Amino acid sequence: MSTCRPMKPRVVVITDRDVKALFAHEALKKQESVDVDAVFERVNATPPKQARSLETVNRLLDAAEQLLEEEGLDSATVPAIAKRARVSVGVVYRRFPDKDTLLRAVWERFLARKREQTQAIISATASLDCSLSDLIRGMIRGTVDAQRKKRSLLRALLHFSRTHPDPAFKRAAYELNHANVAAITVLMLKHRDRIEHPNPEGAIHFALLTVASVIQAVIVEGDSTQVAGLRAPVNLEEEMTRMLFGYLGIDE
């Protein structure tokens, strides 16, 4: 009679460095699989159906994104975008009726990519054995790293969305942030027994809001060292991690 027993599935243990790599690298990686129809869902333009048209649209969106990142919102004019994409101005207007519509498409593609990237991060992290402490450390370090590298683009896109007159367009960014927070909250609540705060879910929401606000104020919109006369700590990631551990009641 056989005495062999089924082997237990191998558990892959990851550290905070692995989590940081997920958040930093995934947040910067281009997602070419983004559904074009999703990008054009809130944009007053016809989505491309043929491969050649899709290539042209992506070149225009890439060119606009590069200008936003390198020179800012005011420099992303239709002639400048056409020149960067190596097409005529007429080609731009055949795809998009005006600059506003083109920049909205850039923003929508950015949001669509962020949705896919966040889900990829959550799926990868959830399938591995990771402690809550390492998850928080890696999440903060990776997010800070990604935001620093895309600081100029994020600043331009935030300014564009905030000053846009269409409330539905502004809601898109809010919906994305809400979905991201909900997904990360579910992931962290798997370690509920490690959180001593009396309201773990509410505390996680507030902690993530605090981290996002600090990163946006200090890195995206500030000068990385001082905001409103207050000086940010040099070791920003470590201090934010310490703040979250203390607030959530996590024993390091």
GROMACS elastic network, one bead per residue, 0.5 to 0.9 nm:
[ bonds ]
;  ai    aj funct       b0    kb
    2     5     6  0.86159   500
    4     7     6  0.88421   500
    5     8     6  0.89356   500
    7    10     6  0.85116   500
    8    11     6  0.87123   500
   11   128     6  0.71006   500
   11   129     6  0.65597   500
   12   127     6  0.85845   500
   12   128     6  0.55898   500
   12   129     6  0.58149   500
   12   130     6  0.85899   500
   13   128     6  0.62063   500
   13   130     6  0.60182   500
   13   131     6  0.87611   500
   14    17     6  0.79024   500
   14    18     6  0.58507   500
   14    19     6  0.73190   500
   14   125     6  0.86651   500
   14   128     6  0.68308   500
   14   129     6  0.62467   500
   14   130     6  0.54770   500
   14   131     6  0.82716   500
   14   134     6  0.81936   500
   15    18     6  0.52992   500
   15    19     6  0.65550   500
   15    20     6  0.87498   500
   15   129     6  0.89242   500
   15   130     6  0.65841   500
   15   131     6  0.78144   500
   15   134     6  0.56599   500
   15   135     6  0.77895   500
   15   138     6  0.78468   500
   16    19     6  0.50214   500
   16    20     6  0.60623   500
   16    21     6  0.86059   500
   16   130     6  0.81346   500
   16   131     6  0.85493   500
   16   133     6  0.77523   500
   16   135     6  0.59480   500
   16   136     6  0.76723   500
   16   137     6  0.56827   500
   16   139     6  0.78779   500
   16   141     6  0.86869   500
   17    20     6  0.50099   500
   17    21     6  0.62422   500
   17    22     6  0.87277   500
   17   134     6  0.79266   500
   17   137     6  0.82575   500
   17   138     6  0.58751   500
   17   141     6  0.85953   500
   17   142     6  0.86076   500
   18    21     6  0.51406   500
   18    22     6  0.64195   500
   18    23     6  0.89146   500
   18   134     6  0.88439   500
   18   138     6  0.70988   500
   19    22     6  0.50517   500
   19    23     6  0.63586   500
   19    24     6  0.85445   500
   19   121     6  0.86012   500
   19   125     6  0.71718   500
   19   130     6  0.85003   500
   19   134     6  0.73597   500
   19   135     6  0.62608   500
   19   136     6  0.86129   500
   19   137     6  0.80314   500
   19   139     6  0.62346   500
   19   141     6  0.87313   500
   19   142     6  0.72986   500
   20    23     6  0.52247   500
   20    24     6  0.58894   500
   20    25     6  0.81718   500
   20   135     6  0.83849   500
   20   137     6  0.75682   500
   20   139     6  0.56565   500
   20   140     6  0.74609   500
   20   141     6  0.56724   500
   20   143     6  0.75422   500
   20   145     6  0.85270   500
   21    24     6  0.51506   500
   21    25     6  0.55505   500
   21    26     6  0.77610   500
   21   138     6  0.76375   500
   21   139     6  0.89409   500
   21   141     6  0.88129   500
   21   142     6  0.61781   500
   22    25     6  0.55081   500
   22    26     6  0.55743   500
   22    27     6  0.79288   500
   22   120     6  0.88006   500
   22   121     6  0.60837   500
   22   124     6  0.80974   500
   22   125     6  0.81389   500
   22   138     6  0.83232   500
   22   139     6  0.83353   500
   22   142     6  0.71499   500
   23    26     6  0.55362   500
   23    27     6  0.58371   500
   23    28     6  0.86359   500
   23   117     6  0.86771   500
   23   118     6  0.82531   500
   23   121     6  0.65414   500
   23   138     6  0.75279   500
   23   139     6  0.61305   500
   23   140     6  0.84660   500
   23   141     6  0.81593   500
   23   143     6  0.57832   500
   23   145     6  0.85770   500
   23   146     6  0.74932   500
   24    27     6  0.53753   500
   24    28     6  0.65300   500
   24    29     6  0.88420   500
   24   139     6  0.85054   500
   24   141     6  0.78804   500
   24   143     6  0.58281   500
   24   144     6  0.78759   500
   24   145     6  0.59044   500
   24   147     6  0.84461   500
   25    28     6  0.52743   500
   25    29     6  0.60519   500
   25   142     6  0.78366   500
   25   146     6  0.74020   500
   26    29     6  0.51513   500
   26    30     6  0.82930   500
   26   117     6  0.57920   500
   26   118     6  0.79146   500
   26   120     6  0.77061   500
   26   121     6  0.69605   500
   26   146     6  0.87764   500
   27    30     6  0.83584   500
   27   113     6  0.86624   500
   27   114     6  0.70723   500
   27   117     6  0.61791   500
   27   118     6  0.77407   500
   27   121     6  0.87910   500
   27   142     6  0.85484   500
   27   143     6  0.77769   500
   27   146     6  0.61431   500
   27   147     6  0.85362   500
   28   117     6  0.88355   500
   28   146     6  0.64033   500
   28   149     6  0.82838   500
   28   150     6  0.79424   500
   29   113     6  0.89956   500
   29   117     6  0.81620   500
   30    33     6  0.88486   500
   30   113     6  0.74736   500
   31    34     6  0.59878   500
   31   112     6  0.89724   500
   31   113     6  0.59152   500
   31   114     6  0.88822   500
   31   116     6  0.77009   500
   31   117     6  0.77507   500
   32    35     6  0.85199   500
   32   113     6  0.85201   500
   33    36     6  0.86500   500
   33   113     6  0.86622   500
   33   116     6  0.89622   500
   34    37     6  0.88052   500
   34    38     6  0.77236   500
   34    39     6  0.78822   500
   34   109     6  0.75375   500
   34   112     6  0.65129   500
   34   113     6  0.63181   500
   34   116     6  0.76888   500
   35    38     6  0.53356   500
   35    39     6  0.67220   500
   35   109     6  0.88551   500
   35   112     6  0.80039   500
   36    39     6  0.50441   500
   36    40     6  0.64126   500
   36    41     6  0.85933   500
   36    47     6  0.67439   500
   36    48     6  0.77723   500
   36    54     6  0.83542   500
   36   109     6  0.80775   500
   37    40     6  0.51417   500
   37    41     6  0.59180   500
   37    47     6  0.61891   500
   37    48     6  0.85337   500
   38    41     6  0.50748   500
   38    42     6  0.81161   500
   38   108     6  0.79337   500
   38   109     6  0.80454   500
   38   112     6  0.72003   500
   39    42     6  0.73320   500
   39    43     6  0.74894   500
   39    47     6  0.83517   500
   39   105     6  0.62018   500
   39   106     6  0.82341   500
   39   107     6  0.85077   500
   39   108     6  0.51025   500
   39   109     6  0.51285   500
   39   110     6  0.86249   500
   39   111     6  0.83926   500
   39   112     6  0.67073   500
   40    44     6  0.73691   500
   40    45     6  0.67753   500
   40    46     6  0.72989   500
   40    47     6  0.59778   500
   40   104     6  0.88571   500
   40   105     6  0.64381   500
   40   108     6  0.73870   500
   40   109     6  0.83942   500
   41    44     6  0.82085   500
   41    45     6  0.89408   500
   41    47     6  0.86927   500
   41   108     6  0.84927   500
   42    45     6  0.88453   500
   42   104     6  0.82506   500
   42   105     6  0.82767   500
   42   108     6  0.78190   500
   42   168     6  0.84301   500
   42   169     6  0.73464   500
   42   172     6  0.89854   500
   43    46     6  0.82722   500
   43   101     6  0.62668   500
   43   102     6  0.83085   500
   43   104     6  0.65130   500
   43   105     6  0.62255   500
   43   108     6  0.81647   500
   44    96     6  0.79847   500
   44    97     6  0.80877   500
   44   101     6  0.65138   500
   45    95     6  0.69564   500
   45    96     6  0.59039   500
   45    97     6  0.72962   500
   45   101     6  0.73789   500
   45   102     6  0.87253   500
   45   105     6  0.88759   500
   46    49     6  0.88801   500
   46    95     6  0.74080   500
   46    96     6  0.82418   500
   47    53     6  0.88982   500
   47    54     6  0.81675   500
   47    57     6  0.87766   500
   47    95     6  0.84316   500
   48    51     6  0.78413   500
   48    52     6  0.85312   500
   48    53     6  0.53953   500
   48    54     6  0.52338   500
   48    55     6  0.88717   500
   48    56     6  0.89255   500
   48    57     6  0.74225   500
   48    95     6  0.83593   500
   49    52     6  0.86133   500
   49    53     6  0.68156   500
   49    54     6  0.67910   500
   50    53     6  0.52969   500
   50    54     6  0.61561   500
   50    55     6  0.86795   500
   51    54     6  0.50439   500
   51    55     6  0.61869   500
   51    56     6  0.87269   500
   52    55     6  0.51176   500
   52    56     6  0.63593   500
   52    57     6  0.87547   500
   53    56     6  0.50942   500
   53    57     6  0.62229   500
   53    58     6  0.86444   500
   53    95     6  0.87007   500
   54    57     6  0.51169   500
   54    58     6  0.61625   500
   54    59     6  0.85846   500
   55    58     6  0.51881   500
   55    59     6  0.61939   500
   55    60     6  0.87000   500
   56    59     6  0.50888   500
   56    60     6  0.62600   500
   56    61     6  0.86685   500
   56    85     6  0.84093   500
   56    87     6  0.86581   500
   56    91     6  0.86885   500
   56    95     6  0.87756   500
   57    60     6  0.50896   500
   57    61     6  0.61543   500
   57    62     6  0.84819   500
   57    92     6  0.85525   500
   57    95     6  0.72555   500
   58    61     6  0.50185   500
   58    62     6  0.58983   500
   58    63     6  0.83832   500
   59    62     6  0.50436   500
   59    63     6  0.59956   500
   59    64     6  0.85336   500
   59    84     6  0.88041   500
   59    85     6  0.56566   500
   59    86     6  0.86683   500
   60    63     6  0.50962   500
   60    64     6  0.61441   500
   60    65     6  0.85401   500
   60    81     6  0.66974   500
   60    82     6  0.70801   500
   60    84     6  0.81724   500
   60    85     6  0.56235   500
   60    86     6  0.89403   500
   60    87     6  0.85725   500
   60    92     6  0.74003   500
   60   102     6  0.82884   500
   61    64     6  0.51346   500
   61    65     6  0.60686   500
   61    66     6  0.85609   500
   61    81     6  0.85463   500
   61    85     6  0.86425   500
   61   102     6  0.74079   500
   61   103     6  0.79554   500
   61   105     6  0.73421   500
   61   106     6  0.55816   500
   61   109     6  0.84457   500
   62    65     6  0.50883   500
   62    66     6  0.61156   500
   62    67     6  0.86717   500
   62    85     6  0.77939   500
   62   106     6  0.80300   500
   63    66     6  0.51369   500
   63    67     6  0.62937   500
   63    68     6  0.86652   500
   63    76     6  0.88856   500
   63    80     6  0.86573   500
   63    81     6  0.56214   500
   63    82     6  0.77834   500
   63    83     6  0.85803   500
   63    84     6  0.55196   500
   63    85     6  0.53910   500
   64    67     6  0.51954   500
   64    68     6  0.61923   500
   64    69     6  0.86467   500
   64    76     6  0.61241   500
   64    77     6  0.83506   500
   64    78     6  0.86358   500
   64    80     6  0.83509   500
   64    81     6  0.54273   500
   64    82     6  0.86839   500
   64    84     6  0.80205   500
   64    85     6  0.83542   500
   64   102     6  0.81133   500
   64   103     6  0.72775   500
   64   106     6  0.72380   500
   65    68     6  0.50826   500
   65    69     6  0.61856   500
   65    70     6  0.85927   500
   65    76     6  0.83817   500
   65   103     6  0.84417   500
   65   106     6  0.66569   500
   65   107     6  0.88571   500
   65   153     6  0.72239   500
   66    69     6  0.51224   500
   66    70     6  0.59919   500
   66    71     6  0.82136   500
   66    76     6  0.88557   500
   66    81     6  0.89776   500
   66    84     6  0.86427   500
   66   153     6  0.80292   500
   67    70     6  0.51156   500
   67    71     6  0.54249   500
   67    72     6  0.65215   500
   67    73     6  0.77869   500
   67    75     6  0.67522   500
   67    76     6  0.55670   500
   67    77     6  0.88706   500
   67    80     6  0.80809   500
   67    81     6  0.73427   500
   67    84     6  0.82205   500
   67   153     6  0.86896   500
   68    71     6  0.56645   500
   68    73     6  0.53210   500
   68    74     6  0.82027   500
   68    75     6  0.72149   500
   68    76     6  0.60022   500
   68   152     6  0.74016   500
   68   153     6  0.56596   500
   68   154     6  0.88257   500
   68   155     6  0.88930   500
   68   156     6  0.60563   500
   68   157     6  0.77625   500
   69    72     6  0.59793   500
   69    73     6  0.83640   500
   69   150     6  0.75728   500
   69   151     6  0.79970   500
   69   154     6  0.78419   500
   69   155     6  0.84654   500
   69   156     6  0.72086   500
   70   152     6  0.70998   500
   70   153     6  0.77037   500
   71    74     6  0.77979   500
   71    75     6  0.58372   500
   71    76     6  0.76409   500
   71   152     6  0.84257   500
   72    75     6  0.57343   500
   72    76     6  0.69125   500
   72   152     6  0.72450   500
   72   153     6  0.75766   500
   72   155     6  0.83253   500
   72   156     6  0.58205   500
   73    76     6  0.54979   500
   73    77     6  0.84144   500
   73   153     6  0.89204   500
   73   155     6  0.89355   500
   73   156     6  0.54010   500
   73   157     6  0.77902   500
   73   159     6  0.80208   500
   73   160     6  0.73637   500
   74    77     6  0.70477   500
   75    80     6  0.73651   500
   75    81     6  0.89742   500
   76    79     6  0.84209   500
   76    80     6  0.62697   500
   76    81     6  0.62794   500
   76    99     6  0.84211   500
   76   103     6  0.85883   500
   77    80     6  0.51900   500
   77    81     6  0.60635   500
   77    82     6  0.85452   500
   77    99     6  0.68654   500
   78    81     6  0.50855   500
   78    82     6  0.60572   500
   78    83     6  0.85585   500
   78    89     6  0.68164   500
   78    92     6  0.72979   500
   78    93     6  0.85854   500
   78    98     6  0.79010   500
   78    99     6  0.59850   500
   78   102     6  0.87315   500
   79    82     6  0.50792   500
   79    83     6  0.61195   500
   79    84     6  0.86099   500
   79    88     6  0.81082   500
   79    89     6  0.59150   500
   79    92     6  0.87739   500
   80    83     6  0.51095   500
   80    84     6  0.61538   500
   80    85     6  0.85689   500
   80    89     6  0.89771   500
   81    84     6  0.51244   500
   81    85     6  0.60919   500
   81    86     6  0.84376   500
   81    87     6  0.86885   500
   81    89     6  0.84275   500
   81    92     6  0.83338   500
   82    85     6  0.50964   500
   82    86     6  0.59105   500
   82    87     6  0.51679   500
   82    88     6  0.57508   500
   82    89     6  0.54987   500
   82    90     6  0.86929   500
   82    91     6  0.79120   500
   82    92     6  0.65373   500
   83    87     6  0.62674   500
   83    88     6  0.72520   500
   83    89     6  0.80520   500
   84    87     6  0.79183   500
   85    88     6  0.86758   500
   87    90     6  0.81409   500
   87    91     6  0.63629   500
   87    92     6  0.75990   500
   88    91     6  0.53293   500
   88    92     6  0.69252   500
   89    92     6  0.52010   500
   89    93     6  0.65470   500
   89    94     6  0.88001   500
   90    93     6  0.51694   500
   90    94     6  0.61892   500
   90    95     6  0.88440   500
   91    94     6  0.50851   500
   91    95     6  0.65883   500
   91    96     6  0.86770   500
   92    95     6  0.54112   500
   92    96     6  0.59745   500
   92    97     6  0.80601   500
   92    98     6  0.83917   500
   92    99     6  0.89812   500
   92   102     6  0.85482   500
   93    97     6  0.52173   500
   93    98     6  0.65625   500
   93    99     6  0.87104   500
   94    97     6  0.69982   500
   95   102     6  0.84899   500
   96    99     6  0.74191   500
   96   100     6  0.87353   500
   96   101     6  0.61015   500
   96   102     6  0.58040   500
   97   100     6  0.83830   500
   97   101     6  0.66528   500
   97   102     6  0.79426   500
   98   101     6  0.55454   500
   98   102     6  0.65643   500
   98   103     6  0.89351   500
   99   102     6  0.50889   500
   99   103     6  0.61638   500
   99   104     6  0.85067   500
  100   103     6  0.52281   500
  100   104     6  0.60839   500
  100   105     6  0.86480   500
  101   104     6  0.50238   500
  101   105     6  0.62896   500
  101   106     6  0.87782   500
  102   105     6  0.51179   500
  102   106     6  0.64407   500
  102   107     6  0.88235   500
  103   107     6  0.62385   500
  103   108     6  0.85509   500
  103   157     6  0.86422   500
  103   160     6  0.82573   500
  104   107     6  0.50212   500
  104   108     6  0.60465   500
  104   109     6  0.85237   500
  104   160     6  0.86463   500
  104   161     6  0.83946   500
  104   169     6  0.82698   500
  105   109     6  0.60514   500
  105   110     6  0.84560   500
  106   109     6  0.52313   500
  106   110     6  0.62062   500
  106   111     6  0.87442   500
  106   157     6  0.86987   500
  107   111     6  0.62296   500
  107   112     6  0.86170   500
  107   157     6  0.66295   500
  107   160     6  0.87449   500
  107   161     6  0.81094   500
  108   111     6  0.50491   500
  108   112     6  0.60866   500
  108   113     6  0.85496   500
  108   172     6  0.82591   500
  108   173     6  0.89115   500
  109   113     6  0.60908   500
  109   114     6  0.85123   500
  110   113     6  0.52044   500
  110   114     6  0.62062   500
  110   115     6  0.87394   500
  111   114     6  0.50140   500
  111   115     6  0.62398   500
  111   116     6  0.87840   500
  111   172     6  0.80815   500
  111   173     6  0.71609   500
  111   176     6  0.69572   500
  112   115     6  0.51524   500
  112   116     6  0.64559   500
  112   117     6  0.86444   500
  112   176     6  0.86773   500
  113   116     6  0.51815   500
  113   117     6  0.60011   500
  113   118     6  0.84734   500
  114   118     6  0.59197   500
  114   119     6  0.84716   500
  114   176     6  0.80719   500
  114   180     6  0.88971   500
  115   118     6  0.52909   500
  115   119     6  0.62940   500
  115   120     6  0.86703   500
  115   176     6  0.68970   500
  115   179     6  0.82184   500
  115   180     6  0.74976   500
  116   119     6  0.52222   500
  116   120     6  0.61760   500
  116   121     6  0.86891   500
  117   120     6  0.50122   500
  117   121     6  0.61854   500
  117   122     6  0.86136   500
  118   121     6  0.50859   500
  118   122     6  0.61271   500
  118   123     6  0.85272   500
  118   180     6  0.66452   500
  118   183     6  0.82714   500
  118   184     6  0.87858   500
  119   122     6  0.50696   500
  119   123     6  0.59972   500
  119   124     6  0.84622   500
  119   180     6  0.82411   500
  119   183     6  0.78769   500
  120   123     6  0.52023   500
  120   124     6  0.60714   500
  120   125     6  0.85141   500
  121   124     6  0.52296   500
  121   125     6  0.60457   500
  121   126     6  0.83878   500
  122   125     6  0.52322   500
  122   126     6  0.58470   500
  122   127     6  0.85059   500
  122   183     6  0.71252   500
  122   184     6  0.69977   500
  122   187     6  0.72543   500
  123   126     6  0.52093   500
  123   127     6  0.62217   500
  123   128     6  0.89186   500
  124   127     6  0.54769   500
  124   128     6  0.67803   500
  125   128     6  0.54391   500
  125   129     6  0.78222   500
  125   130     6  0.73081   500
  125   135     6  0.82841   500
  125   187     6  0.83249   500
  126   129     6  0.75873   500
  126   130     6  0.80814   500
  126   187     6  0.66701   500
  127   130     6  0.89813   500
  130   133     6  0.83422   500
  130   134     6  0.65222   500
  130   135     6  0.63932   500
  131   134     6  0.53024   500
  131   135     6  0.61016   500
  131   136     6  0.87254   500
  131   191     6  0.79531   500
  132   136     6  0.61736   500
  132   137     6  0.85740   500
  132   188     6  0.68471   500
  132   190     6  0.87370   500
  132   191     6  0.62762   500
  132   194     6  0.76123   500
  132   250     6  0.85458   500
  133   136     6  0.53358   500
  133   137     6  0.61949   500
  133   138     6  0.85081   500
  133   241     6  0.89393   500
  133   245     6  0.80537   500
  133   250     6  0.77802   500
  133   251     6  0.83410   500
  133   252     6  0.64447   500
  134   137     6  0.51051   500
  134   138     6  0.58501   500
  134   139     6  0.82370   500
  135   138     6  0.53037   500
  135   139     6  0.58960   500
  135   140     6  0.85745   500
  135   188     6  0.80847   500
  136   139     6  0.51063   500
  136   140     6  0.61603   500
  136   141     6  0.85431   500
  136   188     6  0.85896   500
  136   241     6  0.69191   500
  136   244     6  0.81688   500
  136   245     6  0.85549   500
  137   140     6  0.54444   500
  137   141     6  0.61651   500
  137   142     6  0.84501   500
  137   237     6  0.79684   500
  137   238     6  0.79723   500
  137   241     6  0.60627   500
  138   141     6  0.52020   500
  138   142     6  0.57904   500
  138   143     6  0.82466   500
  139   142     6  0.53154   500
  139   143     6  0.59473   500
  139   144     6  0.84697   500
  140   143     6  0.52384   500
  140   144     6  0.60546   500
  140   145     6  0.84990   500
  140   211     6  0.79218   500
  140   237     6  0.62708   500
  140   238     6  0.86710   500
  140   240     6  0.76337   500
  140   241     6  0.70457   500
  141   144     6  0.52497   500
  141   145     6  0.61107   500
  141   146     6  0.86642   500
  141   237     6  0.57892   500
  141   238     6  0.83436   500
  141   241     6  0.88562   500
  142   145     6  0.50972   500
  142   146     6  0.61805   500
  142   147     6  0.85947   500
  143   146     6  0.51611   500
  143   147     6  0.60619   500
  143   148     6  0.85271   500
  143   215     6  0.85768   500
  144   147     6  0.51688   500
  144   148     6  0.60996   500
  144   149     6  0.86979   500
  144   215     6  0.68163   500
  144   219     6  0.79193   500
  144   236     6  0.88120   500
  144   237     6  0.72715   500
  145   148     6  0.53026   500
  145   149     6  0.64524   500
  145   150     6  0.88948   500
  146   149     6  0.52798   500
  146   150     6  0.63466   500
  146   151     6  0.83216   500
  147   150     6  0.51862   500
  147   151     6  0.54648   500
  147   154     6  0.77761   500
  147   215     6  0.78036   500
  147   216     6  0.83896   500
  147   219     6  0.70755   500
  147   220     6  0.69559   500
  148   151     6  0.50130   500
  148   152     6  0.85133   500
  148   219     6  0.62738   500
  148   220     6  0.72337   500
  148   224     6  0.89308   500
  149   152     6  0.81588   500
  150   153     6  0.55343   500
  150   154     6  0.61154   500
  150   155     6  0.86004   500
  150   220     6  0.84106   500
  151   154     6  0.52354   500
  151   155     6  0.60943   500
  151   156     6  0.87298   500
  151   219     6  0.68807   500
  151   220     6  0.50499   500
  151   221     6  0.80906   500
  152   155     6  0.51521   500
  152   156     6  0.63203   500
  152   157     6  0.87185   500
  152   220     6  0.72518   500
  152   221     6  0.89087   500
  153   156     6  0.52295   500
  153   157     6  0.61850   500
  153   158     6  0.85334   500
  154   157     6  0.51571   500
  154   158     6  0.59572   500
  154   159     6  0.84903   500
  154   220     6  0.66731   500
  154   221     6  0.88642   500
  155   158     6  0.52211   500
  155   159     6  0.62024   500
  155   160     6  0.86404   500
  155   216     6  0.88860   500
  155   220     6  0.57676   500
  155   221     6  0.63025   500
  156   159     6  0.52195   500
  156   160     6  0.61917   500
  156   161     6  0.87404   500
  157   160     6  0.50144   500
  157   161     6  0.61610   500
  157   162     6  0.85219   500
  158   161     6  0.52317   500
  158   162     6  0.60084   500
  158   163     6  0.85513   500
  159   162     6  0.52277   500
  159   163     6  0.61629   500
  159   164     6  0.84885   500
  160   163     6  0.55333   500
  160   164     6  0.61296   500
  161   164     6  0.51915   500
  161   165     6  0.86328   500
  161   166     6  0.89516   500
  161   169     6  0.73253   500
  161   170     6  0.59565   500
  161   173     6  0.81413   500
  162   165     6  0.83415   500
  162   170     6  0.68465   500
  163   170     6  0.89899   500
  164   167     6  0.77339   500
  164   169     6  0.76250   500
  164   170     6  0.73117   500
  165   169     6  0.83042   500
  165   170     6  0.84038   500
  166   169     6  0.54009   500
  166   170     6  0.66901   500
  167   170     6  0.50513   500
  167   171     6  0.62595   500
  167   172     6  0.89347   500
  168   171     6  0.50781   500
  168   172     6  0.66723   500
  169   172     6  0.54179   500
  169   173     6  0.75922   500
  170   173     6  0.58936   500
  170   174     6  0.69643   500
  171   175     6  0.60497   500
  171   176     6  0.85946   500
  172   175     6  0.51366   500
  172   176     6  0.62903   500
  172   177     6  0.87766   500
  173   176     6  0.51310   500
  173   177     6  0.63011   500
  173   178     6  0.86038   500
  174   177     6  0.52047   500
  174   178     6  0.60858   500
  174   179     6  0.86066   500
  175   178     6  0.50497   500
  175   179     6  0.61361   500
  175   180     6  0.86026   500
  176   179     6  0.51713   500
  176   180     6  0.61965   500
  176   181     6  0.86468   500
  177   180     6  0.50830   500
  177   181     6  0.61177   500
  177   182     6  0.85369   500
  178   181     6  0.52064   500
  178   182     6  0.61421   500
  178   183     6  0.86878   500
  179   182     6  0.51040   500
  179   183     6  0.62278   500
  179   184     6  0.87328   500
  180   183     6  0.52040   500
  180   184     6  0.62654   500
  180   185     6  0.84840   500
  181   184     6  0.52455   500
  181   185     6  0.59342   500
  181   186     6  0.86329   500
  181   204     6  0.88372   500
  181   205     6  0.69019   500
  181   208     6  0.70567   500
  181   209     6  0.83629   500
  182   185     6  0.50603   500
  182   186     6  0.63158   500
  182   187     6  0.87723   500
  182   205     6  0.80870   500
  183   186     6  0.53058   500
  183   187     6  0.64791   500
  183   188     6  0.88780   500
  184   188     6  0.62041   500
  184   189     6  0.85488   500
  184   204     6  0.88994   500
  184   208     6  0.88145   500
  185   188     6  0.51172   500
  185   189     6  0.59820   500
  185   190     6  0.87942   500
  185   201     6  0.69378   500
  185   204     6  0.63167   500
  185   205     6  0.69523   500
  185   208     6  0.86269   500
  186   189     6  0.51228   500
  186   190     6  0.67194   500
  186   201     6  0.85690   500
  187   190     6  0.56648   500
  187   191     6  0.79153   500
  188   191     6  0.56778   500
  188   192     6  0.71208   500
  188   201     6  0.88388   500
  188   204     6  0.78363   500
  189   193     6  0.84108   500
  189   195     6  0.86008   500
  189   200     6  0.74270   500
  189   201     6  0.70449   500
  189   204     6  0.84095   500
  190   193     6  0.81398   500
  191   194     6  0.55871   500
  191   195     6  0.71670   500
  192   195     6  0.53647   500
  192   196     6  0.82844   500
  192   200     6  0.68224   500
  192   201     6  0.86686   500
  193   196     6  0.74936   500
  194   248     6  0.89693   500
  194   249     6  0.79517   500
  194   250     6  0.60445   500
  194   251     6  0.75432   500
  195   198     6  0.83001   500
  195   199     6  0.89599   500
  195   200     6  0.64070   500
  195   245     6  0.88681   500
  195   248     6  0.57563   500
  195   249     6  0.55468   500
  195   250     6  0.54027   500
  195   251     6  0.83699   500
  196   199     6  0.84309   500
  196   200     6  0.75224   500
  196   248     6  0.63256   500
  196   250     6  0.65229   500
  196   251     6  0.88747   500
  197   200     6  0.55711   500
  197   203     6  0.69668   500
  197   247     6  0.74063   500
  197   248     6  0.52429   500
  197   249     6  0.56144   500
  197   250     6  0.85052   500
  198   203     6  0.83757   500
  198   248     6  0.89480   500
  199   202     6  0.55578   500
  199   203     6  0.59315   500
  199   204     6  0.85865   500
  200   203     6  0.50599   500
  200   204     6  0.60700   500
  200   205     6  0.86862   500
  200   248     6  0.73196   500
  201   204     6  0.51957   500
  201   205     6  0.63797   500
  201   206     6  0.87948   500
  202   205     6  0.51671   500
  202   206     6  0.63192   500
  202   207     6  0.85797   500
  203   206     6  0.51582   500
  203   207     6  0.59783   500
  203   208     6  0.85584   500
  203   247     6  0.78099   500
  203   248     6  0.64653   500
  204   208     6  0.60716   500
  204   209     6  0.84542   500
  204   244     6  0.88338   500
  204   248     6  0.73317   500
  205   208     6  0.52989   500
  205   209     6  0.61663   500
  205   210     6  0.86403   500
  206   210     6  0.60917   500
  206   211     6  0.86429   500
  207   210     6  0.50807   500
  207   211     6  0.62519   500
  207   212     6  0.86248   500
  207   243     6  0.87276   500
  207   244     6  0.63198   500
  207   247     6  0.77119   500
  207   248     6  0.78707   500
  208   211     6  0.51049   500
  208   212     6  0.60585   500
  208   213     6  0.84674   500
  208   244     6  0.87417   500
  209   212     6  0.51712   500
  209   213     6  0.60478   500
  209   214     6  0.85782   500
  210   213     6  0.51450   500
  210   214     6  0.61454   500
  210   215     6  0.85901   500
  211   214     6  0.51924   500
  211   215     6  0.61211   500
  211   216     6  0.85254   500
  211   240     6  0.69673   500
  211   244     6  0.84932   500
  212   215     6  0.52033   500
  212   216     6  0.60629   500
  212   217     6  0.85162   500
  213   216     6  0.51602   500
  213   217     6  0.60045   500
  213   218     6  0.84177   500
  214   217     6  0.51623   500
  214   218     6  0.58427   500
  214   219     6  0.79257   500
  214   240     6  0.86593   500
  215   218     6  0.53439   500
  215   219     6  0.53535   500
  215   220     6  0.67947   500
  215   221     6  0.87319   500
  215   224     6  0.89968   500
  216   219     6  0.55927   500
  216   221     6  0.59910   500
  216   222     6  0.77721   500
  217   220     6  0.61309   500
  217   221     6  0.51687   500
  217   222     6  0.54896   500
  217   223     6  0.88208   500
  217   224     6  0.83906   500
  217   227     6  0.69435   500
  218   221     6  0.62341   500
  218   223     6  0.64728   500
  218   225     6  0.67886   500
  218   226     6  0.69760   500
  218   227     6  0.63102   500
  218   232     6  0.71938   500
  219   222     6  0.55547   500
  219   223     6  0.65790   500
  219   225     6  0.82942   500
  220   223     6  0.80237   500
  220   224     6  0.79157   500
  221   224     6  0.82903   500
  221   227     6  0.87358   500
  222   225     6  0.74415   500
  222   226     6  0.67404   500
  222   227     6  0.58043   500
  222   228     6  0.87587   500
  223   226     6  0.60887   500
  223   227     6  0.72793   500
  224   227     6  0.79493   500
  224   231     6  0.89208   500
  224   232     6  0.72991   500
  224   234     6  0.89609   500
  225   230     6  0.84456   500
  225   231     6  0.56636   500
  225   232     6  0.50680   500
  225   233     6  0.72676   500
  225   234     6  0.73542   500
  226   229     6  0.61374   500
  226   230     6  0.54075   500
  226   232     6  0.55369   500
  226   233     6  0.89183   500
  227   230     6  0.52144   500
  227   231     6  0.63772   500
  227   232     6  0.73081   500
  228   231     6  0.83511   500
  231   234     6  0.88827   500
  232   235     6  0.85541   500
  232   236     6  0.69850   500
  233   236     6  0.52503   500
  233   237     6  0.89030   500
  233   239     6  0.73564   500
  234   237     6  0.86870   500
  234   239     6  0.89539   500
  235   238     6  0.55433   500
  235   239     6  0.63416   500
  235   240     6  0.87845   500
  236   239     6  0.52608   500
  236   240     6  0.61506   500
  236   241     6  0.85483   500
  237   240     6  0.52778   500
  237   241     6  0.61484   500
  237   242     6  0.86185   500
  238   241     6  0.50901   500
  238   242     6  0.61460   500
  238   243     6  0.86007   500
  239   243     6  0.60947   500
  239   244     6  0.86827   500
  240   244     6  0.62459   500
  240   245     6  0.86351   500
  241   244     6  0.52079   500
  241   245     6  0.62039   500
  241   246     6  0.86221   500
  242   245     6  0.51846   500
  242   246     6  0.61867   500
  242   247     6  0.86201   500
  243   246     6  0.52651   500
  243   247     6  0.61223   500
  243   248     6  0.85360   500
  244   247     6  0.51391   500
  244   248     6  0.58774   500
  244   249     6  0.80624   500
  244   250     6  0.81159   500
  245   248     6  0.54260   500
  245   249     6  0.57371   500
  245   251     6  0.70877   500
  245   252     6  0.73002   500
  246   249     6  0.51016   500
  246   250     6  0.64561   500
  246   251     6  0.82794   500
  247   250     6  0.78966   500
